[in-house]
Amino acid sequence: MTASVENEIGIAIRSLITARDTCFKASADCITSDNAKDREKADALFECAKNVEALRRRLEQIATDQAEATAWPKTSIEHLLPDTIIGPKRSRTGYPKFQVHGDRLKKIGLSRDRRTEYEHEAPKELFDAIVSRIDSARQQKTEFGVDDVQAELDWPPYQTYVVISCLVNGGILRLARRGLYRVEDPNLFATTAQNYWHSLKVGQAEIAKALEE
């Protein structure tokens, strides 16, 4: 798959996420509307949101060569109920979260409604490739963008963003200015990045072990 096709699929996926969330919000608004006809449209809008999500997941399967699709938020009707029933929205503090399961990096974010989470994943192979590209790029210029990293990579852009976000979250990269990043410690970048991956993996292993006890 060419980089241009991957980019187009990435754009389509982001557009579908917006459409899905908009349909969910419209459905929620219909449920709480004083207009009886609006309330009748709630189920139809909810069904549209699920259909859009199914299409988004199919696109992600295509983008990842039939790899396991990204999990999507639970579709319980509770997400369509007003705040007075389901309680306050979640705090953005602590998001995004990053976990490592086997050879997969998982990013857990908070959706726009601040009630549900979404997940995106990237493989260790891509993580290593991005670390290598950044290590090379920073020797040529002190600041770089996602496009510099994405060039010649055979993975969808959204997965590159997962890795970049993870490195920023770990304090290994920092946002220098809009759209451009800078390595925090150039001399130790590659080592620090790999150590961070290991710490995320060990952390998840300890959590899993504690749950089994």
Residue frames as qw, qx, qy, qz and C-alpha x, y, z in Angstrom:
[[0.000, 0.888, 0.459, 0.000, 0.00, 0.00, 0.00],
 [0.428, 0.468, -0.025, 0.773, 1.45, 3.37, -0.99],
 [0.232, -0.223, -0.447, 0.834, 1.93, 6.23, 1.44],
 [0.250, -0.061, -0.176, -0.950, -0.66, 8.33, -0.39],
 [0.590, -0.302, -0.643, -0.384, -3.28, 5.59, -0.07],
 [0.504, -0.306, -0.663, 0.462, -2.46, 5.14, 3.62],
 [0.062, -0.101, -0.209, 0.971, -2.80, 8.88, 4.14],
 [0.420, -0.171, -0.392, -0.800, -6.17, 8.91, 2.35],
 [0.613, -0.344, -0.709, -0.056, -7.40, 6.03, 4.50],
 [0.363, -0.226, -0.523, 0.737, -6.19, 7.89, 7.60],
 [0.165, -0.026, -0.037, -0.985, -8.17, 10.97, 6.53],
 [0.564, -0.252, -0.572, -0.540, -11.26, 8.82, 5.92],
 [0.557, -0.300, -0.719, 0.289, -10.91, 7.19, 9.35],
 [0.165, -0.174, -0.370, 0.898, -10.66, 10.55, 11.11],
 [0.340, -0.101, -0.266, -0.896, -13.70, 11.81, 9.18],
 [0.613, -0.290, -0.683, -0.271, -15.69, 8.75, 10.20],
 [0.403, -0.251, -0.643, 0.601, -14.75, 9.25, 13.85],
 [0.093, 0.080, 0.121, -0.985, -16.15, 12.78, 13.64],
 [0.515, -0.144, -0.483, -0.693, -19.32, 11.51, 11.91],
 [0.564, -0.260, -0.779, 0.092, -19.77, 8.75, 14.49],
 [0.255, -0.249, -0.533, 0.767, -19.40, 11.10, 17.45],
 [0.233, 0.013, -0.099, -0.967, -21.73, 13.63, 15.82],
 [0.570, -0.223, -0.636, -0.471, -24.41, 10.98, 15.30],
 [0.486, -0.294, -0.732, 0.376, -24.08, 9.87, 18.92],
 [0.072, -0.181, -0.313, 0.929, -24.45, 13.45, 20.13],
 [0.390, -0.079, -0.339, -0.852, -27.45, 14.04, 17.87],
 [0.575, -0.278, -0.754, -0.156, -29.05, 10.86, 19.23],
 [0.358, -0.289, -0.616, 0.640, -28.44, 12.03, 22.79],
 [0.109, 0.082, 0.047, -0.990, -29.93, 15.43, 21.99],
 [0.490, -0.189, -0.568, -0.634, -33.02, 13.76, 20.54],
 [0.496, -0.306, -0.791, 0.186, -33.53, 11.67, 23.67],
 [0.243, -0.406, -0.475, 0.742, -33.63, 14.78, 25.87],
 [0.059, -0.155, -0.329, -0.930, -35.64, 16.88, 23.39],
 [0.358, 0.274, 0.537, -0.713, -39.12, 18.16, 24.24],
 [0.566, 0.367, -0.321, -0.665, -40.16, 17.44, 20.66],
 [0.836, -0.016, 0.504, -0.215, -41.78, 14.00, 20.28],
 [0.811, 0.582, -0.055, -0.021, -40.65, 13.68, 16.65],
 [0.179, 0.762, -0.592, 0.195, -37.05, 14.33, 17.69],
 [0.552, -0.388, 0.684, -0.277, -37.24, 11.59, 20.30],
 [0.909, 0.270, 0.266, -0.172, -38.43, 9.16, 17.64],
 [0.620, 0.719, -0.303, 0.082, -35.23, 9.83, 15.67],
 [0.389, -0.729, 0.550, -0.123, -32.93, 8.87, 18.56],
 [0.836, -0.099, 0.539, 0.039, -32.79, 5.14, 17.74],
 [0.749, 0.628, 0.147, 0.151, -32.23, 5.79, 14.03],
 [0.155, 0.901, -0.354, 0.195, -29.34, 8.16, 14.75],
 [0.594, -0.545, 0.586, -0.084, -27.88, 5.68, 17.21],
 [0.881, 0.200, 0.418, 0.095, -28.03, 2.98, 14.53],
 [0.534, 0.823, -0.083, 0.176, -26.33, 5.34, 12.07],
 [0.203, -0.829, 0.505, -0.130, -23.52, 5.90, 14.56],
 [0.760, -0.254, 0.598, 0.013, -22.98, 2.15, 14.89],
 [0.810, 0.508, 0.261, 0.132, -22.96, 1.72, 11.10],
 [0.271, 0.908, -0.272, 0.170, -20.38, 4.48, 10.73],
 [0.460, -0.655, 0.593, -0.087, -18.25, 2.83, 13.40],
 [0.877, 0.077, 0.470, 0.059, -18.46, -0.49, 11.58],
 [0.649, 0.734, 0.029, 0.199, -17.18, 1.21, 8.44],
 [0.066, -0.885, 0.431, -0.163, -14.36, 2.87, 10.39],
 [0.691, -0.408, 0.596, -0.024, -13.29, -0.47, 11.82],
 [0.862, 0.376, 0.316, 0.126, -13.35, -2.01, 8.35],
 [0.399, 0.875, -0.186, 0.203, -11.07, 0.75, 7.06],
 [0.333, -0.748, 0.558, -0.133, -8.67, 0.15, 9.94],
 [0.860, -0.064, 0.504, 0.042, -8.61, -3.55, 9.09],
 [0.725, 0.651, 0.102, 0.202, -7.71, -2.65, 5.52],
 [0.096, 0.915, -0.327, 0.214, -5.04, -0.21, 6.72],
 [0.408, -0.598, 0.672, -0.155, -3.48, -2.82, 8.98],
 [0.421, 0.289, -0.815, -0.273, -3.77, -5.73, 6.54],
 [0.742, -0.303, -0.505, -0.320, -6.60, -7.39, 8.43],
 [0.291, 0.123, -0.708, 0.631, -4.92, -6.93, 11.80],
 [0.217, -0.571, -0.742, 0.276, -7.15, -6.77, 14.82],
 [0.028, 0.711, 0.270, 0.649, -9.27, -3.65, 14.51],
 [0.062, 0.237, -0.448, 0.860, -9.13, -0.97, 17.12],
 [0.149, -0.486, -0.823, 0.253, -11.63, -1.48, 19.90],
 [0.084, -0.462, -0.210, -0.858, -14.41, 1.05, 20.02],
 [0.236, -0.188, 0.506, -0.808, -16.41, 2.52, 22.88],
 [0.104, 0.304, 0.928, -0.188, -19.18, 0.49, 24.43],
 [0.182, -0.252, -0.436, -0.845, -22.52, 1.27, 22.84],
 [0.156, -0.449, -0.811, 0.343, -24.65, 0.91, 25.93],
 [0.040, -0.776, -0.462, -0.427, -27.68, 3.18, 25.95],
 [0.486, -0.723, -0.260, 0.417, -26.27, 4.78, 29.12],
 [0.434, -0.148, 0.209, 0.864, -23.97, 6.88, 26.94],
 [0.004, 0.454, 0.489, 0.745, -27.06, 8.55, 25.47],
 [0.382, -0.741, -0.547, 0.073, -28.62, 9.49, 28.78],
 [0.025, 0.892, -0.058, 0.447, -28.35, 13.02, 30.18],
 [0.324, 0.419, -0.610, 0.590, -25.67, 13.92, 32.73],
 [0.500, -0.407, 0.321, -0.694, -28.25, 14.09, 35.51],
 [0.961, -0.089, -0.008, -0.262, -28.73, 10.33, 35.13],
 [0.916, 0.195, -0.214, 0.276, -25.27, 9.03, 34.28],
 [0.616, -0.639, -0.013, 0.460, -23.26, 11.51, 36.33],
 [0.044, 0.893, -0.230, -0.384, -20.55, 14.00, 35.35],
 [0.772, 0.586, -0.238, 0.061, -18.21, 13.60, 32.41],
 [0.875, -0.221, -0.054, 0.428, -14.76, 12.14, 32.99],
 [0.190, -0.893, 0.218, 0.345, -11.82, 14.40, 33.69],
 [0.714, 0.658, -0.228, 0.069, -9.27, 14.72, 30.90],
 [0.233, -0.744, 0.607, -0.154, -6.55, 14.37, 33.53],
 [0.624, -0.251, 0.740, -0.014, -4.57, 11.19, 32.98],
 [0.755, 0.486, 0.435, 0.070, -5.42, 10.92, 29.29],
 [0.862, 0.168, -0.395, -0.271, -4.11, 9.69, 26.99],
 [0.709, -0.475, 0.516, -0.075, -2.94, 6.49, 28.67],
 [0.554, 0.550, -0.600, -0.178, -0.36, 4.15, 27.16],
 [0.807, -0.293, 0.490, -0.149, 0.06, 0.42, 27.68],
 [0.320, 0.490, -0.760, -0.281, 2.19, -2.30, 26.11],
 [0.861, -0.035, 0.410, -0.299, 0.67, -5.74, 25.56],
 [0.871, 0.153, 0.374, 0.281, 3.12, -8.19, 24.02],
 [0.459, -0.039, 0.334, 0.823, 4.50, -6.42, 20.96],
 [0.043, 0.693, 0.508, 0.509, 1.65, -3.89, 20.69],
 [0.129, -0.086, -0.312, 0.937, 1.57, -0.34, 22.00],
 [0.093, -0.667, -0.714, -0.190, -1.92, 0.74, 22.98],
 [0.025, 0.114, -0.142, 0.983, -3.09, 4.34, 23.33],
 [0.138, -0.616, -0.772, 0.075, -6.26, 4.89, 25.35],
 [0.058, 0.160, 0.028, 0.985, -7.84, 8.28, 24.79],
 [0.178, 0.483, 0.639, -0.572, -10.95, 10.06, 25.99],
 [0.249, 0.501, 0.652, 0.512, -13.57, 10.65, 23.31],
 [0.021, 0.364, 0.094, 0.926, -15.15, 14.02, 22.71],
 [0.555, -0.596, -0.356, -0.458, -18.16, 13.27, 24.88],
 [0.007, -0.531, 0.636, -0.560, -15.71, 12.65, 27.76],
 [0.790, -0.234, 0.318, -0.469, -17.73, 9.60, 28.81],
 [0.979, 0.145, 0.140, 0.013, -16.19, 6.90, 26.65],
 [0.378, -0.620, 0.559, 0.399, -12.68, 5.79, 25.81],
 [0.814, 0.552, -0.116, -0.136, -11.24, 4.86, 22.44],
 [0.704, -0.445, 0.474, 0.287, -8.17, 2.77, 21.65],
 [0.640, 0.712, -0.277, -0.086, -5.53, 2.81, 18.93],
 [0.849, -0.358, 0.324, 0.215, -2.58, 0.42, 18.60],
 [0.435, 0.788, -0.429, -0.077, 0.83, 0.36, 16.95],
 [0.977, -0.025, -0.150, 0.146, 3.26, -2.59, 16.64],
 [0.614, -0.649, 0.226, 0.389, 6.73, -2.73, 18.23],
 [0.660, 0.200, 0.414, 0.594, 8.21, -2.93, 14.74],
 [0.174, 0.826, 0.264, 0.466, 6.79, 0.50, 13.93],
 [0.476, -0.876, 0.010, 0.082, 7.91, 1.87, 17.30],
 [0.714, -0.338, 0.324, 0.520, 11.48, 0.79, 16.56],
 [0.509, 0.465, 0.408, 0.599, 11.33, 2.19, 13.01],
 [0.046, -0.933, -0.202, -0.294, 10.12, 5.58, 14.26],
 [0.594, -0.747, 0.139, 0.264, 12.76, 5.76, 16.97],
 [0.692, -0.043, 0.394, 0.603, 15.38, 5.04, 14.32],
 [0.327, 0.678, 0.376, 0.541, 14.00, 7.69, 11.94],
 [0.262, -0.956, -0.092, -0.098, 13.84, 10.33, 14.66],
 [0.697, -0.533, 0.231, 0.421, 17.37, 9.49, 15.73],
 [0.581, 0.206, 0.416, 0.669, 18.50, 10.08, 12.15],
 [0.115, 0.823, 0.370, 0.416, 16.36, 13.19, 11.62],
 [0.408, -0.903, -0.072, 0.113, 17.55, 14.95, 14.74],
 [0.665, -0.299, 0.277, 0.625, 21.13, 14.74, 13.48],
 [0.351, 0.387, 0.449, 0.725, 20.09, 16.85, 10.48],
 [0.161, -0.545, -0.101, -0.817, 17.74, 19.30, 12.19],
 [0.000, -0.090, 0.718, -0.690, 16.75, 20.03, 15.75],
 [0.519, 0.246, 0.442, -0.689, 13.00, 20.13, 15.06],
 [0.087, 0.020, -0.874, -0.477, 10.92, 17.76, 12.93],
 [0.620, 0.030, 0.088, -0.779, 7.30, 17.07, 12.09],
 [0.763, 0.045, 0.607, -0.219, 5.23, 13.92, 11.80],
 [0.752, 0.637, -0.042, -0.162, 5.58, 14.07, 8.00],
 [0.179, 0.723, -0.665, 0.045, 9.37, 13.80, 8.39],
 [0.423, -0.271, 0.832, -0.234, 8.89, 10.63, 10.44],
 [0.765, 0.324, 0.439, -0.341, 6.10, 9.19, 8.28],
 [0.481, 0.690, -0.413, -0.349, 8.06, 9.47, 5.02],
 [0.469, 0.389, -0.785, -0.113, 8.77, 6.02, 3.55],
 [0.294, -0.112, 0.842, -0.437, 7.10, 4.22, 6.46],
 [0.375, -0.104, -0.769, -0.506, 4.71, 1.49, 5.35],
 [0.149, -0.412, -0.814, 0.382, 2.20, 2.01, 8.16],
 [0.037, -0.796, -0.482, -0.364, -0.92, 4.17, 8.39],
 [0.141, 0.558, -0.209, 0.790, -0.35, 7.73, 9.75],
 [0.610, -0.637, -0.031, -0.470, -2.62, 7.25, 12.75],
 [0.923, -0.260, -0.178, 0.220, -0.24, 4.58, 14.08],
 [0.525, 0.346, -0.194, 0.753, 2.68, 6.97, 13.72],
 [0.254, -0.644, 0.059, -0.719, 0.74, 9.48, 15.81],
 [0.854, -0.476, -0.174, -0.114, 0.25, 6.80, 18.47],
 [0.819, -0.038, -0.190, 0.540, 4.02, 6.33, 18.79],
 [0.239, 0.485, -0.094, 0.836, 4.78, 10.07, 18.70],
 [0.506, -0.656, -0.074, -0.554, 2.15, 10.72, 21.38],
 [0.902, -0.353, -0.208, 0.133, 3.64, 7.96, 23.51],
 [0.664, 0.139, -0.172, 0.714, 7.13, 9.46, 23.28],
 [0.067, -0.580, 0.038, -0.811, 5.76, 12.89, 24.19],
 [0.727, -0.575, -0.171, -0.334, 3.84, 11.39, 27.10],
 [0.893, -0.244, -0.179, 0.333, 7.04, 9.76, 28.36],
 [0.249, -0.921, 0.136, 0.267, 8.93, 13.07, 28.22],
 [0.711, -0.097, 0.466, 0.518, 11.24, 11.73, 25.52],
 [0.259, 0.411, 0.405, 0.774, 9.96, 14.18, 22.90],
 [0.008, -0.595, -0.446, 0.668, 8.47, 17.58, 23.48],
 [0.370, 0.774, 0.458, 0.232, 6.34, 19.82, 21.34],
 [0.432, -0.125, 0.033, 0.893, 8.65, 22.66, 20.29],
 [0.290, 0.295, 0.013, -0.910, 5.92, 24.53, 18.47],
 [0.752, 0.309, 0.314, -0.490, 2.77, 23.63, 16.63],
 [0.880, 0.452, -0.057, -0.137, 3.39, 20.58, 14.46],
 [0.536, 0.596, -0.526, 0.283, 7.08, 20.32, 15.31],
 [0.860, -0.506, -0.057, 0.011, 8.83, 18.19, 17.91],
 [0.203, 0.757, -0.560, 0.270, 12.23, 18.20, 19.56],
 [0.805, -0.087, -0.551, 0.201, 14.20, 15.40, 21.23],
 [0.509, -0.850, -0.002, -0.131, 14.55, 16.10, 24.95],
 [0.508, -0.661, 0.519, 0.192, 17.94, 14.38, 25.40],
 [0.672, 0.611, -0.334, -0.255, 19.57, 13.74, 21.98],
 [0.136, 0.548, -0.820, 0.096, 22.48, 11.69, 23.35],
 [0.229, -0.047, 0.922, -0.310, 20.21, 9.20, 25.11],
 [0.586, 0.165, -0.091, -0.788, 17.15, 9.33, 22.87],
 [0.674, 0.133, -0.657, -0.310, 17.16, 5.78, 21.46],
 [0.327, 0.032, -0.856, 0.399, 18.06, 4.20, 24.80],
 [0.236, 0.086, 0.478, -0.842, 15.48, 6.23, 26.70],
 [0.640, 0.120, -0.263, -0.712, 12.77, 5.36, 24.18],
 [0.643, 0.056, -0.758, -0.094, 13.43, 1.63, 24.48],
 [0.166, -0.008, -0.767, 0.620, 13.56, 1.87, 28.27],
 [0.427, 0.068, 0.210, -0.877, 10.18, 3.61, 28.25],
 [0.714, 0.067, -0.515, -0.469, 8.67, 0.82, 26.14],
 [0.501, 0.034, -0.827, 0.251, 10.07, -1.72, 28.61],
 [0.066, 0.012, 0.588, -0.806, 8.67, 0.20, 31.59],
 [0.611, 0.057, -0.064, -0.787, 5.19, 0.24, 30.03],
 [0.718, 0.082, -0.655, -0.222, 5.41, -3.49, 29.35],
 [0.337, 0.029, -0.799, 0.498, 6.62, -4.31, 32.85],
 [0.285, -0.022, 0.350, -0.892, 3.91, -2.10, 34.33],
 [0.730, 0.030, -0.257, -0.632, 1.16, -3.99, 32.51],
 [0.638, 0.080, -0.763, 0.069, 2.68, -7.35, 33.50],
 [0.112, 0.043, -0.699, 0.705, 2.63, -6.31, 37.17],
 [0.509, 0.008, 0.130, -0.851, -0.99, -5.20, 36.90],
 [0.762, 0.069, -0.511, -0.392, -1.99, -8.49, 35.27],
 [0.480, 0.080, -0.804, 0.341, -0.15, -10.46, 37.97],
 [0.135, -0.044, 0.536, -0.832, -1.87, -8.48, 40.74],
 [0.655, 0.025, -0.099, -0.749, -5.28, -9.18, 39.23],
 [0.726, 0.077, -0.669, -0.143, -4.55, -12.91, 39.19],
 [0.258, 0.125, -0.777, 0.561, -3.63, -12.99, 42.88]]
